[in-house]
Amino acid sequence: MYRATVAGEPLAVGTIKDVQTAVSRVVTELLAQDPEGVAMSAQQANSDFQSGTVEATVASVGEWVCPMWVHGEAKTLRVAKEA
């Protein structure tokens, strides 16, 4: 099981697919708030989930981290193994 947070707040706990769905939903909301600020990070997050990088990073270093800059403020996405 995996746990996802955004800006330190719980987002989802579940399979990697569950977490990916929740992260995608939040990224879509952040894109609506600041398309230019979030676009590159959103593409990276999508690519990392699609390529298996999120799972591999969690397995090797304990968590995957992706900062999303919304109007100059970091909204950091984190995915880690659920204890």
Long-range contacts (C-beta under 8 A, 24 or more apart in sequence): 1-81, 1-82, 2-58, 2-79, 2-80, 2-81, 2-82, 3-79, 3-80, 3-81, 3-82, 4-77, 4-78, 4-79, 5-77, 5-78, 6-68, 6-75, 6-76, 6-77, 6-78, 7-74, 7-75, 7-76, 8-76, 11-77, 13-82, 16-49, 16-54, 16-55, 19-54, 19-79, 20-49, 20-54, 23-49, 23-77, 23-79, 24-49, 26-77, 27-68, 27-77, 30-68, 30-70, 30-75, 33-70, 33-71, 34-69, 34-70, 34-71, 37-68, 37-69, 37-70, 37-71, 37-72, 38-68, 38-69, 38-70, 41-66, 41-67, 41-68, 41-69, 42-68, 45-77, 54-79
